[in-house]
Structure formats: structure tokens, C-alpha cells
Amino acid sequence: MKITILSNILLMMLFISCQNKVTDTNIKINYPSHNYTYVNLDTAALKYKEIVYVPVYSDIYHLDGTKRFLLTTTISVRNISMKDSAYVLNAVYNDSYGKQLRSFTSKTILLKPLESIEYVIEDAEDKGGAGASFILQWGAGKYAGQMLIQSVMIGTTGQQGISFTANGVVISRTAEK
């Protein structure tokens, strides 16, 4: 009897110790599926620069408007030029109030012709809200109108799934001759 009780206690302790507990040491970190090419660049030398506003929905409302459907967002940044390189200078994620939540850039990123990169905002991020945004600044040696920047939102729960896209909008443009 004592052996049975002791073995049950040991099994229970083993089961409890194997549970996935959220601690600072095992928080999930999202990495892009692409290796970025960082460069040292005097950005003042770039003749063309744009700041692009990209709508991002970290969640959307459903049912009576009090329930939130959390979404994973991928920001896709595509250099659609077939011959010119572009540079990602800054990438910032903001909440619905315009407050910066995260900066995704520490150095300038080179995008060769037809190259693309992405940034991921995980579905567990619930601070952005339905009016969140992603501000991306990029530049090039000359005007080429060469970037396509979109957000792709997707979420699933049970048998319900939702996905949609949004296009970035240029909010500032600087072109030198």
C-alpha cells in the first residue's frame, strides 16, 4: 500500500514537473524564415526614400464586439525591381494609439533585385489592437518605385479560420535628382 501511494506521488510530481510553464527563459521568439543581409550604409547618400504605412490587425472584433479574435501578422517587404537594390532603413510596429511597441531594425538591410523579407507579429501579441500599424522606411540609389509592402493576417480557433491582406500606403517620399 505504501509503495503504491509513494509511486503515485512520484508519478504526480513527474507529471507536474513536465508541464510547460511560461518563464522568462522559454518565451517563444519568432525568427524570420529569411537571413537578412545587413550593410553599413550612409543613408544620406540615398537619392530616394519612402516611409510606408501598413495597416496591421493584431486582433479583430467578433460576435457582439466585446470578443477579440487574435491574429498572426506577416509583413512582407518585396523589392520588385529586376535590376536595382533597395535598403530597409527602419521598421516599427505601433499600437492603435500610435505608440511604438517594437522596433524590428537595428541595422540597414539590403534587398537585392526581386528579394523579399518578412517580419512576424505573433498572435499572442494582444497590445496592438485593431488599429495597429507598421511603419517601414526604405531607400534606394534612385527612384525605381520598386517596393511592394503588404501585411497578411491569419487566425484560427477551433474550426474557424480567417485571413486577409492589406497594402502599404506611402505617407512620405523624398526624391533628389
C-alpha positions as CSV (number, residue, x, y, z in Angstrom):
1,M,0.0,0.0,0.0
2,K,2.8,2.4,1.0
3,I,4.7,1.6,-2.3
4,T,1.5,2.3,-4.3
5,I,0.9,5.7,-2.6
6,L,4.6,6.6,-3.0
7,S,4.7,5.6,-6.6
8,N,1.5,7.6,-7.3
9,I,3.0,10.7,-5.6
10,L,6.2,10.3,-7.6
11,L,4.2,9.9,-10.9
12,M,2.2,13.0,-10.0
13,M,5.4,15.0,-9.2
14,L,6.8,13.9,-12.5
15,F,3.7,14.9,-14.4
16,I,3.6,18.3,-12.8
17,S,7.3,19.0,-13.4
18,C,6.8,18.1,-17.1
19,Q,4.1,20.8,-17.6
20,N,5.2,23.7,-19.8
21,K,5.5,26.6,-17.5
22,V,5.9,30.1,-19.0
23,T,9.0,31.7,-17.7
24,D,11.4,34.3,-18.9
25,T,13.7,31.6,-20.2
26,N,11.3,29.9,-22.5
27,I,9.2,32.7,-24.1
28,K,8.7,32.0,-27.8
29,I,10.8,34.1,-30.1
30,N,9.8,34.5,-33.7
31,Y,12.6,34.5,-36.3
32,P,12.0,35.2,-39.9
33,S,12.5,32.4,-42.4
34,H,15.0,34.6,-44.3
35,N,18.5,35.6,-43.4
36,Y,18.8,39.4,-43.6
37,T,21.8,41.0,-45.3
38,Y,22.9,43.8,-43.1
39,V,25.1,46.6,-44.5
40,N,26.8,49.7,-43.3
41,L,25.4,52.4,-45.4
42,D,25.5,56.2,-45.2
43,T,21.7,56.6,-45.7
44,A,22.2,60.3,-46.6
45,A,23.7,59.1,-49.9
46,L,20.4,57.5,-50.9
47,K,18.6,59.6,-53.6
48,Y,15.2,58.2,-53.0
49,K,13.4,57.4,-49.7
50,E,9.9,56.5,-48.7
51,I,8.0,56.0,-45.5
52,V,5.2,53.4,-45.9
53,Y,2.3,53.0,-43.5
54,V,1.0,49.4,-43.4
55,P,-2.3,48.6,-41.6
56,V,-1.9,45.7,-39.2
57,Y,-4.6,44.0,-37.2
58,S,-3.3,42.1,-34.2
59,D,-6.9,41.2,-33.5
60,I,-10.4,41.9,-34.8
61,Y,-13.7,42.1,-33.0
62,H,-16.4,39.4,-33.4
63,L,-19.7,38.3,-32.0
64,D,-21.1,41.3,-30.1
65,G,-17.9,43.4,-30.4
66,T,-16.7,42.5,-27.0
67,K,-14.8,39.4,-28.1
68,R,-11.4,39.6,-29.9
69,F,-10.1,37.2,-32.5
70,L,-6.3,37.2,-32.2
71,L,-4.3,37.2,-35.5
72,T,-0.7,36.4,-36.6
73,T,0.6,39.1,-38.9
74,T,3.3,38.7,-41.5
75,I,4.7,41.9,-43.0
76,S,6.0,41.1,-46.5
77,V,8.6,43.5,-47.9
78,R,9.4,42.8,-51.6
79,N,11.9,44.5,-53.8
80,I,10.1,44.2,-57.1
81,S,12.8,45.8,-59.2
82,M,14.6,43.4,-61.6
83,K,17.8,45.3,-61.6
84,D,18.1,47.8,-58.6
85,S,18.8,47.1,-55.0
86,A,16.8,48.7,-52.1
87,Y,17.5,49.2,-48.5
88,V,15.2,48.8,-45.5
89,L,16.2,51.6,-43.1
90,N,13.6,51.3,-40.3
91,A,10.7,49.0,-39.4
92,V,8.5,49.8,-36.4
93,Y,5.3,48.2,-35.0
94,N,2.8,50.6,-33.3
95,D,-0.4,50.1,-31.4
96,S,-3.8,51.6,-32.2
97,Y,-2.8,54.8,-30.4
98,G,0.5,55.3,-32.4
99,K,2.7,54.1,-29.5
100,Q,5.7,52.2,-30.6
101,L,5.6,48.6,-29.4
102,R,8.6,47.1,-31.2
103,S,11.4,48.1,-33.5
104,F,12.4,45.4,-36.0
105,T,15.6,47.0,-37.3
106,S,19.0,47.5,-35.7
107,K,20.9,48.0,-39.0
108,T,20.2,48.8,-42.6
109,I,19.0,45.7,-44.6
110,L,20.0,45.2,-48.2
111,L,17.3,43.9,-50.6
112,K,18.8,42.7,-53.9
113,P,16.6,42.7,-57.0
114,L,13.5,40.5,-56.6
115,E,14.5,39.7,-53.0
116,S,11.9,39.8,-50.1
117,I,12.0,39.7,-46.4
118,E,9.3,39.4,-43.7
119,Y,8.6,40.4,-40.2
120,V,6.2,38.4,-38.0
121,I,4.0,39.7,-35.2
122,E,2.8,36.6,-33.3
123,D,-0.9,36.0,-32.4
124,A,-0.1,36.2,-28.7
125,E,0.7,39.9,-29.1
126,D,-2.6,41.5,-27.9
127,K,-1.5,45.1,-27.3
128,G,-1.6,46.3,-30.9
129,G,-5.3,46.2,-31.4
130,A,-7.5,46.5,-34.5
131,G,-5.8,49.8,-35.4
132,A,-2.2,48.8,-35.1
133,S,0.3,49.8,-37.8
134,F,3.7,49.0,-39.2
135,I,5.8,51.9,-40.4
136,L,8.6,51.0,-42.8
137,Q,11.2,53.4,-44.2
138,W,13.2,52.3,-47.2
139,G,15.5,53.9,-49.7
140,A,17.3,53.4,-53.0
141,G,20.1,55.0,-55.1
142,K,17.5,56.3,-57.5
143,Y,13.7,56.3,-57.9
144,A,12.6,52.9,-59.1
145,G,9.1,52.6,-57.5
146,Q,10.3,49.2,-56.6
147,M,8.8,48.1,-53.3
148,L,5.7,46.1,-52.5
149,I,4.8,46.1,-48.8
150,Q,1.8,44.2,-47.5
151,S,0.5,42.7,-44.3
152,V,-1.0,39.3,-44.2
153,M,-3.2,38.5,-41.2
154,I,-4.3,35.0,-40.3
155,G,-6.0,33.4,-37.3
156,T,-7.6,30.1,-36.4
157,T,-9.5,28.8,-33.4
158,G,-11.3,25.5,-33.4
159,Q,-12.7,25.0,-36.9
160,Q,-12.9,28.8,-37.6
161,G,-10.2,30.4,-39.7
162,I,-9.8,33.9,-41.1
163,S,-7.2,35.5,-43.3
164,F,-6.8,38.8,-45.2
165,T,-4.3,41.2,-46.6
166,A,-3.7,44.9,-46.5
167,N,-1.4,47.0,-48.7
168,G,1.1,49.6,-47.5
169,V,0.5,53.3,-48.4
170,V,3.3,55.8,-49.0
171,I,3.0,58.6,-46.4
172,S,6.3,60.4,-47.2
173,R,8.5,60.5,-50.2
174,T,11.9,62.2,-50.7
175,A,13.5,62.2,-54.2
176,E,16.7,64.0,-55.1
177,K,17.9,64.5,-58.6
